């Protein structure tokens, strides 16, 4: 049984690459995003660092001068900036030469709020089961693999599109890296020094390519590290990060996540050191490595603007969260009909998870004293009274008309038990200016959980851009 479990783990990607989602005890994953940010900023030769030595070197080589023309005017916005929420998906996978090469072993949703300079990181476990149109219910890590099998190079885009639909948010960007890139980057910077906190022994670390060796013991190696400061090359650092069968304390999910943080912190420190940044040869090799093993849909100017917007964010200010099956988590572990270990929402649907992600920066408080400007786009609204307060829909409709909205209909909602005013965006993000104005003028919260009667309404030809359902709180604001 143990042999079959280990083989399944290797074949189906159970070995996790920098899996920061495991374990409630994980305190921070900021070093992970730092590594990805460095990767993204150096990707395709776009080198920008937040250290004085880096800036000096870049200025002396003239790179800043060459890149300045790529920075857009201030009125050119990043995807999501208009709605004050920029979402970037960070994906880690095995890559060519690994079993389950394109299974996404690590998925992290990075959200950035330009108005407050807030950053959040939400780890999405690879075993979370999600619906896929072409394959039914599957683990979320399959999205990237299925897309790559159909159209090479499409996995990153397919993953953000699927998760955008599932989570009811717009994820416009992705950065994807593989094992080989991570390993080679460490080798290119001359290795890293990691403080091994406990003597480390894993007697069953899988050897790549030996999964089916008739000699069972030839499938695994003994991975040993003494306690204390150790110098690691890329291969050893990757093994130390991925090990799942270590003895004693190091065999827990928490310990594995801790090791990953130590390795990433060491990589970040070495990447940002003068030894690396002041060495044009090393920078050139890193750029080449990133071009081979890193992919992203971020344009040059978008990277530059992202850096400019969030370069001053301190790592202890980043909100670190993760979806998990911890006692207070939003997921629960179970076994699928096919006998696979999976994670599913505790509530039976994704509503709680959607709300958790939506409100990661807290519930927005609207200042009613701030003047609300009329909209500059054409937008239609259907206003429904979700209370027993007479005339509420008509009063609100008149206010929205004064702001430039066209009211398609007013009346009572099929359900009259709403305590809070909610708005449904039936354009799915195509008219964010109008959505923002509706929220400002009515204190409405955007809802993503469509009741059945609303689904029936959507099928009608007369569907409006927005459906506003007034709650009892609206009686206090009009």
N, C-alpha and C positions, 0 to 999 in steps of 0.2 A: 504493500500500500504506500509506504513511504517513497519507494522508487518511482511508482506511478505519479505520485504528487509532484516529485521533483521534475520528472520529465514533462508533465503538464505545465509546470511553472515555466520551464525553459521554452517549450514549444509555443505556448500561448501568451507569452509576455508577462508572466507573473513576476519576473525579476523587474523591479521598478527603478527607473532612472530618475534620481533626484525627486522621489515622491514625497513632497512636502505635505500631502493631505493626510497622512496617517498619523493618528495619535493625538489625543486631546492635550497631551503635555507639550506639544510643539508651541513654543512661545513666539518665535519670529521666523519669517521666511524672506526677510528683506535681502539677504545676501543672494538669494536666487534671482530676484528681479534685477539686482545690480549687475549680475553676470549677464543677464539677457540684455539689459540696457547697453552695457559695454559692447556686446555682440552686435546689437542693432546699430549703434552709433559708428562702429568701425566697418559695418557691412558695406561692401562695394566701395571701400575707400573713403567713407564719410567719417573721418576721425575727429571727434570732439570730446574733450575730457574736462572735468571740473577740477583740475589741479593747476597751480600756477606753472609748474614745470611743463605740463602738457601744453598749456596755452603759449608759453614762450617758444617751445619747439615748433608748434604749428605756425606761429606767427613768423618765425625765422625762415621756415621753409616755404612760406607764401601760400600755404593751403587755405588759410582763412580768406585771403584775398580772392582765391579762385572760387570759394564757396559762397561768398557774399551775394553774388548775383543770383544764387539759387534761393535765397531767402525771399519769400513773397512779401507783398505789401501787407500792412496790418489788417486790411479788410478781407484778405483771403483766409478762410477758416479751415481748420481740420474737421474731418468728419466727426460729428457729435459735439463740436465746440459750441454751436449755436444753441444746443439744448443743455449745455453745461455738463456734459458727460461724455468723455472719450474712452472707449473700451478697446483694449488690445488683448488678444488671446496669445498666451505663451505656450508653445507646444514642444515637448521633448519626445524623441522617438529613437529606436535602435538604429535605423538606417541600413543601407546595403551591407550584406554579410552577416546580419543577425536574423535569427528566427523571429517571425512576427515583425519584420523590419519596419513596417509602417504603422504598427499599432502605437497609438499615442500613449506613452507610459506616464507622461506628466502633462497636465492641463491646468493652467492658472489664468484666471480672468483678472487682468489689471485694469482698474477703472481710475480715471483722472478727472478731477473737478477743477476746471480753470479758474472759476471765480474765487475759490478759497484755497487753491493750490493743494488740495487734498488728494491723496493717493491711497487706493485700497488694493489688496491682493486677495483673491478668493481662490483657494485650491479646490479643483473639481476632481474627485477620485475617478480613476480610470475604470473602475468596476461599476460605476453608476449606470443603471439600465435606462436607455432612452429609446423613443420610437424613431425608426428610420423608414422612410416611405418605401424604399426598395427592398428592405430586409426584415421588417417587423421590429420587435423589441430586441435591442442589442446593447452591449456595453458601449459606453460613449467613446472608448478608444478605437472602436471599429470604424468610426466615420472617416478618419484620415486614411485608413487602410483600404476601405472599399473604394473611396474616390481615387486613390492612387492606382488601384488595379484597373479601374475604368479609364482614367485619363491621367497619365503621369504628370506630376506637378500640381495637381488640383486639390490635394488633400487639405492644405491650409485654408483655402477659400471655402471648401465644402464644410469644414468643421465650424467656421464662424457663421456660415449661413444656417446650419442646422441648429446650433446653440442659440443663435439670435431668435429663431422661431420658437424653440422650446422654452426659453427663458423670458420671452417678450421684451427683449432689449436689442438695441442696435450694436452689434459687435462689428466694427468696420475694418479693424486691422489684425494682423497676426504676425508673429515671429516664430519660426520653427527651426529647431536645431536637432542634430542627431548625435549618437554616442561618439562616432568617429571624430566629429568636429570638437566636441568637448575634450576628448583625450588628446587630440593633436594640438589644441590651443595650449594645454598645459606643457606639452613637450616643447612647443615653440618658445615659451617664455622661460624655459630652463628648469621646469619642475616647480613644485611648491613645497613649503614646509607646513606640516599639520601637527598640531598637538594631539597625539593619541591619548585620550583621557583614561582608557583602561586597556590592559593587555588584551590583544584581540586575536581570537582563533575561530576560523570558520573551516571546518573539515569537509564541507560539501559545497564548495563554490564551483558552479558549473563551468566547464571548459568549452569555449565556443567551438562548434564543429564536432564535438565528441558526444553529442546527446544520445546517439544510437550505438555507441561503441559496445560490442558484445561483452567486453570486460567492464563490468559495472564500475569498478574502482578507477578506471581510466577516464571516466566521464567527469570527475571532479578533482579539484586540487585543494591542498591545505593552505589557507591564507592566514599568515601569522604576522603580527606587528607588536613590537614591545611598547609598553607605556612610555610616553614622553614625546619630545619633538622629533618628528621623522620627515625625511625628505622623500617625496613621492613623484614619480613620473606620471604621465597621463594614464597609463594602463593600471597602475596600482591605485591611483586616486579614484578611478572609476570603479574598480573592484571594491574598494573600501566604502564607497558611497552606496553601492548596489547590494552588498551582502545582506542576505535574509536569514542565514542559518548559523550565525555566530553563537558561540557558547556564552552562557551566563547572562549578565546584564546587557551585553551588546546584541542579544538576539531579539530584543523588543522593537516594536515599531517606533517608539519614542527614541530609542538609541540610534536607529538607522537614520531618522530625520535629523537628529543631532549631528551625526557624522557628516551628513550631506551639507549641513550649514557650515561646519568647520571647513570642509573642502572648498565650498563656494566662497567663503570669506577669504581663504588663502589665495584663491584664484583672483578675486577682486583686488586684493592687496598687491599681488604681483603684477597684474595688468596695469594698475595705476601707479606703479613705482617708476622712479626715474630710470632705472635699469631697462625698463620696457619702453617707456614713452620717449626717451631720448635716443633710442636706437632705431634709425630708419629701416635697417635691414629686418629687424624683428617685426616692426609695424607692417612692412611689406609682406612678410610671410603670414602674419595674422590676417591681413586683408585677403590674401589668396586662400587661406584656410576657410575664412568665413564665407567667401564666395562659393566654395565647393560644398560646404556642409550646413549653411544657414540660408533660409529663404524667408522673405517678407514681402508684403504688398505695400509697405511704407515707401513713399517717394522721398527723394533727397530733401526737398524743402519741408516735408512733413516731419522728418527726423530732426531737422534743425529747429523747427518751431517747437516741437515737443521738448527738446532739450532746453530751449530758452524759457519756456513756460514753467518747467518743473525742476530746473537745475539746482534750485536752492532748498528743495525739500529734504529734510533730515530723515535718516533711516528710522529714528525712533518716533517719527510722526506718521509713519505709514501704518495704515490699518491692515492687520494680518488676520484673515479668517479662513476657514475651510469647511466644506461640507463633509460630514463624517457620520459614523454610526455610534458616536460617543453617547453616553446616557442622556445628554441634553442636545444631541445632534438632530439634524433634519432628515437623516437617512437611517435605514435599518438593513441589516444584512440578512440574506435569505439564499435559497438555492433555486435556480431557475428550473423550468420544466425539462431542460436538457441536462440538468445536473451540475451546472456551473455556479460558482459563487458570484453573487451580484449584490448591489446596493440599490434599494428602492426608497422613495419618499415615505416617511413615517405616516404622513396624512393620507396616503393613497393617491395623491396627485401632486403636481408641482407648484401649487399655489403658495405654500409657505416659503418654498425656495425662491420663487419669483419675487415675493415681497421682501425677503431677506436681502437679495441682491439689489433690488430697487432702492431699498432704504439703507444701504450700507453707509451712507454719509449722514444718516438721520433724516427725519421728516422735515421737508422744507417749510419754513414759516414765511408766509407772505405778508409784507408790510403794506397795509391798506392805505396808508397815508401817501405812498409813492404814486404819483400820477401814472395812470395807465394810458398808453398811447394806442390810438386806433390801428388796426392791422392794415398792412399794405398788400395783402394777398386776398384772393377770393376764397371764402370758406363758408360752409353751410352747417347749421346746428339744429338738431332736433332736441327740444327742451321738454323733459318729462318731470312731473311732480311725483316724487317718491314718498310723499307724506300725505297727511290728511289736512294740511293747512291750505285753505282755499286761496287761489289766486297767485300762488308762489311761482308757477311756471310763467305766467304772463308778465309779472314784474321783472323776472330775470331775463326774459326774452327781450324786453324793451332796453334793458341795460346793454345786452350784447349787440343789439341793433345799433346803438349809439357808438359802438366800437368798430363797426364796419361789417359785422356778421350778417348773413342772410339766414333768417329763421324759417326752416322748412315746415315745422310743425310744433305745436305745443299741446300738452294734454297730461293725463295721468299715466304713471307707469303701471304695468301689470301688477307690480308688487309695491305696497305703500308703507313699507317698514324700514325705510332708509334713515339712518341717523346721521350719516355723513354724505356730503355731496360728492358724486363720482363722475368722471368723464371717461368715455371710451373713444379712443382715437381710431376711427375706421379708415384712416388713410395710411396707417402703419408708418408714421414718421415722416410723411411727405409734406406736412404743413406744421412744422414745429413752432413757427412764430404764432400761429393761431392757437395752438395747444397751450403755449405758455400764457397767452393773454386770457384764455378761458380760466386757467388755474388762478391767475392773479386776480381776476375780477370776481370769481365765485368761491375762492378757497377750495376748489374741487381737488380731490386726489385722483390721480389716474389709476384706473382699474384695468387689470389684465385678465380677470376671471369672468368670462362672458357667460351670463345665465342663458338657459336654453331659449327663452323667448327672444333674447337679443340675437341669437344665431339665426332664428327664423326671420327676424327683421332684416338681417344682413342679406338674406336671399332675395329680398324685394328690390325691384328696380329703382325705387325712390330713396335708396340709402343715402344718408347725409354724410358729411365729412366727420362730424362729431355727434355723439349722443351724450347729452348731459342729463343726469338724474339727480334731482335736488333732494337733499336730506333735511332733517329738522334743523341742522346747523345753519342752513340757508335762511331760515326765518329770523335769525339773529343778526344777519349781515345785510339785509335788505330793508 
